[in-house]
Amino acid sequence: MALRLGDTAPDFEQDSSIGRIKFHEWAGDSWVVLFSHPADFTPVCTTELGLTAKLKPEFDKRNVKAIALSVDAADAHASWIKDIEATQKTVVGFPIIADVDRAVSTLYDMIHPNQSETATVRSVFVIDPKKKIRLTLTYPMSTGRNFNEILRVIDALQLTDGYTVATPGNWQDGDDVIIPLTIKDEEVIKQKYPKGYTAERPYLRMTPQPNK
């Protein structure tokens, strides 16, 4: 059965480019971006891993750990990492799971037979420190992911976890946010949103981002 938002991310133990990993133990109290790749030494994947490596400072600011997955072996990952670092001008500072037996791929439903019987599609799971799945994305093999969007969603998740707000379409950090419809009492609104709000409609109430 497919994993759904709010489910506990399944734990696993598997080989990786940095040795044996126990997933929940490795994740610790961090947010995690777990993302799969069809195969080592492929062009789209090489660019994606390079982008992820370059975004490490942004992930660090958000208490996020990145971990990739491919169905190739750890020694192939080691060779591929050298290529990634040379061609993308970066340092791969995160592990790549060596899912040779496809145990993790199966656990997370990363193999879609209509795309390939053996290789994983481009799955993304954002997992919070409580090990709950907060976002899932699935890209086809031919389309590289937008990692700025993954960062944007993490910003939104962390904001809405800390404050009673929702984010509008195309929201970016610093933009106005939405007061949820569950908040109706004006006195409560004044307390929760001291910066005030504007309302184009009674159900559409915008307020400045509370932590800015």
Disulfide bonds with the S-S distance in Angstrom:
none
